[in-house]
């Protein structure tokens, strides 16, 4: 992909002086840390523990998606299109 193509993507710059955006950023970073930790743990997990961690990964992934959608002002309908539900 050439730089010109990437430049067309809407990248949201976080305004840390806006409490809502800073809070979303901080929560998103915390969820990413959790996701990284869960992905490390699942490598050694077996059986029921592996299934439990996989469910946590899926839940955390959904939470991250929801936060990114909020940050970019994506509506519920738009998020369904992105997720392939429509």
N, CA, C and O atoms as a GROMACS GRO file, in nm:
protein
  344
    1UNK      N    1   0.085  -0.117   0.000
    1UNK     CA    2   0.000   0.000   0.000
    1UNK      C    3   0.090   0.124   0.000
    1UNK      O    4   0.182   0.134   0.080
    2UNK      N    5   0.062   0.214  -0.088
    2UNK     CA    6   0.142   0.336  -0.098
    2UNK      C    7   0.098   0.438   0.006
    2UNK      O    8  -0.014   0.433   0.057
    3UNK      N    9   0.188   0.529   0.037
    3UNK     CA   10   0.159   0.631   0.138
    3UNK      C   11   0.032   0.709   0.106
    3UNK      O   12  -0.044   0.743   0.197
    4UNK      N   13   0.009   0.737  -0.020
    4UNK     CA   14  -0.111   0.810  -0.060
    4UNK      C   15  -0.239   0.740  -0.022
    4UNK      O   16  -0.338   0.805   0.013
    5UNK      N   17  -0.238   0.606  -0.027
    5UNK     CA   18  -0.356   0.530   0.011
    5UNK      C   19  -0.378   0.537   0.162
    5UNK      O   20  -0.492   0.551   0.208
    6UNK      N   21  -0.271   0.528   0.238
    6UNK     CA   22  -0.281   0.532   0.384
    6UNK      C   23  -0.327   0.670   0.430
    6UNK      O   24  -0.402   0.681   0.527
    7UNK      N   25  -0.282   0.774   0.362
    7UNK     CA   26  -0.319   0.910   0.400
    7UNK      C   27  -0.469   0.933   0.392
    7UNK      O   28  -0.520   1.026   0.454
    8UNK      N   29  -0.540   0.852   0.316
    8UNK     CA   30  -0.685   0.867   0.303
    8UNK      C   31  -0.763   0.814   0.422
    8UNK      O   32  -0.880   0.848   0.441
    9UNK      N   33  -0.698   0.729   0.505
    9UNK     CA   34  -0.766   0.674   0.621
    9UNK      C   35  -0.786   0.782   0.727
    9UNK      O   36  -0.694   0.858   0.755
   10UNK      N   37  -0.906   0.788   0.785
   10UNK     CA   38  -0.930   0.889   0.888
   10UNK      C   39  -0.866   0.846   1.021
   10UNK      O   40  -0.916   0.757   1.089
   11UNK      N   41  -0.757   0.910   1.055
   11UNK     CA   42  -0.689   0.881   1.181
   11UNK      C   43  -0.728   0.990   1.280
   11UNK      O   44  -0.705   1.109   1.257
   12UNK      N   45  -0.785   0.947   1.389
   12UNK     CA   46  -0.831   1.041   1.490
   12UNK      C   47  -0.716   1.076   1.585
   12UNK      O   48  -0.658   0.988   1.648
   13UNK      N   49  -0.685   1.203   1.594
   13UNK     CA   50  -0.586   1.248   1.691
   13UNK      C   51  -0.657   1.275   1.823
   13UNK      O   52  -0.758   1.346   1.827
   14UNK      N   53  -0.606   1.218   1.928
   14UNK     CA   54  -0.670   1.232   2.058
   14UNK      C   55  -0.634   1.368   2.117
   14UNK      O   56  -0.518   1.408   2.123
   15UNK      N   57  -0.737   1.438   2.159
   15UNK     CA   58  -0.719   1.566   2.226
   15UNK      C   59  -0.720   1.539   2.376
   15UNK      O   60  -0.827   1.523   2.436
   16UNK      N   61  -0.602   1.534   2.436
   16UNK     CA   62  -0.591   1.499   2.577
   16UNK      C   63  -0.648   1.605   2.670
   16UNK      O   64  -0.662   1.581   2.790
   17UNK      N   65  -0.680   1.723   2.618
   17UNK     CA   66  -0.743   1.824   2.702
   17UNK      C   67  -0.894   1.799   2.716
   17UNK      O   68  -0.960   1.858   2.801
   18UNK      N   69  -0.948   1.711   2.631
   18UNK     CA   70  -1.089   1.672   2.641
   18UNK      C   71  -1.097   1.548   2.730
   18UNK      O   72  -1.040   1.444   2.697
   19UNK      N   73  -1.166   1.561   2.840
   19UNK     CA   74  -1.174   1.454   2.939
   19UNK      C   75  -1.225   1.323   2.879
   19UNK      O   76  -1.171   1.217   2.907
   20UNK      N   77  -1.330   1.331   2.796
   20UNK     CA   78  -1.388   1.212   2.735
   20UNK      C   79  -1.285   1.138   2.651
   20UNK      O   80  -1.272   1.016   2.661
   21UNK      N   81  -1.211   1.211   2.567
   21UNK     CA   82  -1.112   1.148   2.480
   21UNK      C   83  -0.996   1.089   2.560
   21UNK      O   84  -0.947   0.980   2.530
   22UNK      N   85  -0.951   1.161   2.662
   22UNK     CA   86  -0.842   1.110   2.745
   22UNK      C   87  -0.885   0.983   2.818
   22UNK      O   88  -0.808   0.887   2.827
   23UNK      N   89  -1.007   0.984   2.871
   23UNK     CA   90  -1.057   0.866   2.941
   23UNK      C   91  -1.068   0.746   2.846
   23UNK      O   92  -1.028   0.635   2.882
   24UNK      N   93  -1.121   0.768   2.726
   24UNK     CA   94  -1.129   0.660   2.629
   24UNK      C   95  -0.989   0.607   2.595
   24UNK      O   96  -0.968   0.486   2.586
   25UNK      N   97  -0.896   0.697   2.576
   25UNK     CA   98  -0.758   0.657   2.547
   25UNK      C   99  -0.703   0.570   2.658
   25UNK      O  100  -0.648   0.463   2.632
   26UNK      N  101  -0.717   0.616   2.782
   26UNK     CA  102  -0.663   0.543   2.896
   26UNK      C  103  -0.728   0.405   2.910
   26UNK      O  104  -0.660   0.306   2.939
   27UNK      N  105  -0.859   0.398   2.890
   27UNK     CA  106  -0.930   0.270   2.898
   27UNK      C  107  -0.888   0.178   2.784
   27UNK      O  108  -0.875   0.057   2.803
   28UNK      N  109  -0.867   0.234   2.667
   28UNK     CA  110  -0.824   0.155   2.552
   28UNK      C  111  -0.685   0.097   2.574
   28UNK      O  112  -0.660  -0.020   2.544
   29UNK      N  113  -0.595   0.177   2.627
   29UNK     CA  114  -0.460   0.129   2.657
   29UNK      C  115  -0.465   0.017   2.760
   29UNK      O  116  -0.393  -0.082   2.748
   30UNK      N  117  -0.549   0.033   2.862
   30UNK     CA  118  -0.563  -0.071   2.964
   30UNK      C  119  -0.616  -0.202   2.903
   30UNK      O  120  -0.567  -0.310   2.936
   31UNK      N  121  -0.714  -0.191   2.814
   31UNK     CA  122  -0.768  -0.311   2.749
   31UNK      C  123  -0.664  -0.379   2.659
   31UNK      O  124  -0.658  -0.501   2.652
   32UNK      N  125  -0.584  -0.300   2.591
   32UNK     CA  126  -0.480  -0.357   2.506
   32UNK      C  127  -0.378  -0.432   2.593
   32UNK      O  128  -0.332  -0.540   2.556
   33UNK      N  129  -0.344  -0.374   2.708
   33UNK     CA  130  -0.252  -0.444   2.801
   33UNK      C  131  -0.312  -0.577   2.846
   33UNK      O  132  -0.242  -0.678   2.854
   34UNK      N  133  -0.441  -0.576   2.876
   34UNK     CA  134  -0.510  -0.699   2.917
   34UNK      C  135  -0.506  -0.800   2.803
   34UNK      O  136  -0.479  -0.918   2.826
   35UNK      N  137  -0.532  -0.754   2.681
   35UNK     CA  138  -0.532  -0.843   2.565
   35UNK      C  139  -0.394  -0.906   2.545
   35UNK      O  140  -0.384  -1.026   2.519
   36UNK      N  141  -0.290  -0.828   2.558
   36UNK     CA  142  -0.155  -0.881   2.543
   36UNK      C  143  -0.126  -0.988   2.648
   36UNK      O  144  -0.068  -1.092   2.618
   37UNK      N  145  -0.168  -0.960   2.771
   37UNK     CA  146  -0.147  -1.056   2.880
   37UNK      C  147  -0.226  -1.186   2.856
   37UNK      O  148  -0.173  -1.295   2.875
   38UNK      N  149  -0.350  -1.172   2.814
   38UNK     CA  150  -0.433  -1.291   2.787
   38UNK      C  151  -0.373  -1.376   2.675
   38UNK      O  152  -0.375  -1.499   2.682
   39UNK      N  153  -0.321  -1.310   2.572
   39UNK     CA  154  -0.262  -1.386   2.461
   39UNK      C  155  -0.134  -1.459   2.503
   39UNK      O  156  -0.102  -1.563   2.447
   40UNK      N  157  -0.064  -1.406   2.600
   40UNK     CA  158   0.052  -1.477   2.655
   40UNK      C  159   0.005  -1.598   2.735
   40UNK      O  160   0.061  -1.708   2.723
   41UNK      N  161  -0.098  -1.578   2.818
   41UNK     CA  162  -0.147  -1.685   2.905
   41UNK      C  163  -0.207  -1.802   2.828
   41UNK      O  164  -0.193  -1.917   2.868
   42UNK      N  165  -0.273  -1.772   2.718
   42UNK     CA  166  -0.343  -1.879   2.645
   42UNK      C  167  -0.244  -1.978   2.584
   42UNK      O  168  -0.279  -2.093   2.558
   43UNK      N  169  -0.121  -1.935   2.560
   43UNK     CA  170  -0.021  -2.024   2.501
   43UNK      C  171   0.006  -2.146   2.590
   43UNK      O  172   0.028  -2.256   2.540
   44UNK      N  173   0.004  -2.125   2.722
   44UNK     CA  174   0.035  -2.234   2.814
   44UNK      C  175  -0.090  -2.302   2.871
   44UNK      O  176  -0.080  -2.406   2.936
   45UNK      N  177  -0.205  -2.243   2.846
   45UNK     CA  178  -0.330  -2.294   2.906
   45UNK      C  179  -0.378  -2.419   2.833
   45UNK      O  180  -0.350  -2.440   2.715
   46UNK      N  181  -0.450  -2.502   2.909
   46UNK     CA  182  -0.507  -2.626   2.854
   46UNK      C  183  -0.651  -2.641   2.901
   46UNK      O  184  -0.691  -2.588   3.005
   47UNK      N  185  -0.729  -2.714   2.822
   47UNK     CA  186  -0.865  -2.751   2.862
   47UNK      C  187  -0.955  -2.635   2.893
   47UNK      O  188  -0.964  -2.538   2.817
   48UNK      N  189  -1.023  -2.644   3.009
   48UNK     CA  190  -1.120  -2.543   3.050
   48UNK      C  191  -1.055  -2.406   3.068
   48UNK      O  192  -1.117  -2.304   3.039
   49UNK      N  193  -0.933  -2.404   3.116
   49UNK     CA  194  -0.862  -2.277   3.136
   49UNK      C  195  -0.840  -2.208   3.002
   49UNK      O  196  -0.856  -2.086   2.991
   50UNK      N  197  -0.806  -2.283   2.902
   50UNK     CA  198  -0.785  -2.227   2.767
   50UNK      C  199  -0.916  -2.170   2.713
   50UNK      O  200  -0.917  -2.062   2.653
   51UNK      N  201  -1.024  -2.242   2.733
   51UNK     CA  202  -1.155  -2.195   2.687
   51UNK      C  203  -1.196  -2.067   2.760
   51UNK      O  204  -1.249  -1.974   2.699
   52UNK      N  205  -1.171  -2.062   2.890
   52UNK     CA  206  -1.203  -1.943   2.970
   52UNK      C  207  -1.124  -1.823   2.920
   52UNK      O  208  -1.179  -1.714   2.904
   53UNK      N  209  -0.996  -1.842   2.896
   53UNK     CA  210  -0.912  -1.732   2.848
   53UNK      C  211  -0.957  -1.688   2.709
   53UNK      O  212  -0.959  -1.569   2.679
   54UNK      N  213  -0.993  -1.784   2.623
   54UNK     CA  214  -1.041  -1.750   2.488
   54UNK      C  215  -1.166  -1.664   2.496
   54UNK      O  216  -1.181  -1.569   2.419
   55UNK      N  217  -1.258  -1.697   2.587
   55UNK     CA  218  -1.378  -1.614   2.605
   55UNK      C  219  -1.342  -1.474   2.651
   55UNK      O  220  -1.403  -1.376   2.608
   56UNK      N  221  -1.243  -1.463   2.740
   56UNK     CA  222  -1.198  -1.331   2.786
   56UNK      C  223  -1.136  -1.251   2.672
   56UNK      O  224  -1.156  -1.130   2.660
   57UNK      N  225  -1.060  -1.319   2.587
   57UNK     CA  226  -1.000  -1.253   2.471
   57UNK      C  227  -1.109  -1.198   2.380
   57UNK      O  228  -1.101  -1.084   2.334
   58UNK      N  229  -1.210  -1.279   2.353
   58UNK     CA  230  -1.320  -1.236   2.265
   58UNK      C  231  -1.395  -1.118   2.326
   58UNK      O  232  -1.431  -1.024   2.255
   59UNK      N  233  -1.419  -1.123   2.456
   59UNK     CA  234  -1.489  -1.013   2.526
   59UNK      C  235  -1.405  -0.886   2.521
   59UNK      O  236  -1.457  -0.778   2.493
   60UNK      N  237  -1.277  -0.898   2.548
   60UNK     CA  238  -1.189  -0.782   2.546
   60UNK      C  239  -1.178  -0.724   2.406
   60UNK      O  240  -1.174  -0.602   2.390
   61UNK      N  241  -1.174  -0.810   2.306
   61UNK     CA  242  -1.169  -0.764   2.167
   61UNK      C  243  -1.293  -0.683   2.132
   61UNK      O  244  -1.283  -0.579   2.066
   62UNK      N  245  -1.410  -0.729   2.176
   62UNK     CA  246  -1.534  -0.654   2.151
   62UNK      C  247  -1.531  -0.519   2.221
   62UNK      O  248  -1.575  -0.418   2.165
   63UNK      N  249  -1.479  -0.516   2.344
   63UNK     CA  250  -1.470  -0.390   2.419
   63UNK      C  251  -1.376  -0.292   2.349
   63UNK      O  252  -1.405  -0.172   2.341
   64UNK      N  253  -1.265  -0.342   2.298
   64UNK     CA  254  -1.172  -0.256   2.224
   64UNK      C  255  -1.240  -0.201   2.100
   64UNK      O  256  -1.231  -0.081   2.072
   65UNK      N  257  -1.307  -0.287   2.024
   65UNK     CA  258  -1.378  -0.241   1.905
   65UNK      C  259  -1.479  -0.132   1.940
   65UNK      O  260  -1.485  -0.029   1.873
   66UNK      N  261  -1.558  -0.154   2.045
   66UNK     CA  262  -1.659  -0.056   2.085
   66UNK      C  263  -1.596   0.078   2.120
   66UNK      O  264  -1.649   0.183   2.084
   67UNK      N  265  -1.483   0.075   2.188
   67UNK     CA  266  -1.416   0.201   2.225
   67UNK      C  267  -1.362   0.273   2.102
   67UNK      O  268  -1.372   0.396   2.092
   68UNK      N  269  -1.306   0.198   2.009
   68UNK     CA  270  -1.255   0.260   1.886
   68UNK      C  271  -1.370   0.322   1.808
   68UNK      O  272  -1.357   0.431   1.754
   69UNK      N  273  -1.483   0.253   1.804
   69UNK     CA  274  -1.600   0.308   1.736
   69UNK      C  275  -1.645   0.437   1.802
   69UNK      O  276  -1.677   0.534   1.732
   70UNK      N  277  -1.648   0.441   1.935
   70UNK     CA  278  -1.685   0.563   2.006
   70UNK      C  279  -1.588   0.675   1.976
   70UNK      O  280  -1.629   0.788   1.949
   71UNK      N  281  -1.461   0.645   1.979
   71UNK     CA  282  -1.358   0.744   1.956
   71UNK      C  283  -1.371   0.807   1.818
   71UNK      O  284  -1.345   0.926   1.800
   72UNK      N  285  -1.410   0.728   1.719
   72UNK     CA  286  -1.425   0.776   1.582
   72UNK      C  287  -1.567   0.822   1.550
   72UNK      O  288  -1.594   0.862   1.438
   73UNK      N  289  -1.657   0.815   1.647
   73UNK     CA  290  -1.795   0.860   1.624
   73UNK      C  291  -1.872   0.769   1.531
   73UNK      O  292  -1.961   0.815   1.459
   74UNK      N  293  -1.840   0.641   1.531
   74UNK     CA  294  -1.907   0.545   1.445
   74UNK      C  295  -2.038   0.502   1.511
   74UNK      O  296  -2.040   0.464   1.628
   75UNK      N  297  -2.146   0.509   1.434
   75UNK     CA  298  -2.277   0.476   1.488
   75UNK      C  299  -2.291   0.324   1.504
   75UNK      O  300  -2.210   0.247   1.452
   76UNK      N  301  -2.395   0.284   1.575
   76UNK     CA  302  -2.424   0.142   1.594
   76UNK      C  303  -2.447   0.074   1.459
   76UNK      O  304  -2.399  -0.036   1.436
   77UNK      N  305  -2.522   0.141   1.371
   77UNK     CA  306  -2.548   0.085   1.239
   77UNK      C  307  -2.418   0.070   1.160
   77UNK      O  308  -2.395  -0.033   1.095
   78UNK      N  309  -2.333   0.171   1.165
   78UNK     CA  310  -2.205   0.166   1.094
   78UNK      C  311  -2.116   0.054   1.149
   78UNK      O  312  -2.046  -0.014   1.074
   79UNK      N  313  -2.119   0.035   1.281
   79UNK     CA  314  -2.037  -0.070   1.340
   79UNK      C  315  -2.086  -0.208   1.295
   79UNK      O  316  -2.005  -0.300   1.277
   80UNK      N  317  -2.216  -0.224   1.278
   80UNK     CA  318  -2.270  -0.350   1.228
   80UNK      C  319  -2.224  -0.378   1.086
   80UNK      O  320  -2.198  -0.492   1.050
   81UNK      N  321  -2.214  -0.272   1.005
   81UNK     CA  322  -2.164  -0.287   0.868
   81UNK      C  323  -2.016  -0.329   0.873
   81UNK      O  324  -1.975  -0.420   0.800
   82UNK      N  325  -1.939  -0.264   0.956
   82UNK     CA  326  -1.797  -0.297   0.971
   82UNK      C  327  -1.779  -0.442   1.015
   82UNK      O  328  -1.692  -0.512   0.965
   83UNK      N  329  -1.862  -0.485   1.107
   83UNK     CA  330  -1.852  -0.621   1.161
   83UNK      C  331  -1.910  -0.726   1.066
   83UNK      O  332  -1.899  -0.846   1.091
   84UNK      N  333  -1.972  -0.680   0.956
   84UNK     CA  334  -2.028  -0.773   0.860
   84UNK      C  335  -2.163  -0.829   0.900
   84UNK      O  336  -2.206  -0.932   0.850
   85UNK      N  337  -2.230  -0.760   0.992
   85UNK     CA  338  -2.360  -0.807   1.039
   85UNK      C  339  -2.474  -0.757   0.951
   85UNK      O  340  -2.587  -0.806   0.961
   86UNK      N  341  -2.444  -0.661   0.866
   86UNK     CA  342  -2.546  -0.605   0.774
   86UNK      C  343  -2.498  -0.627   0.633
   86UNK      O  344  -2.566  -0.590   0.538
   0.00000   0.00000   0.00000
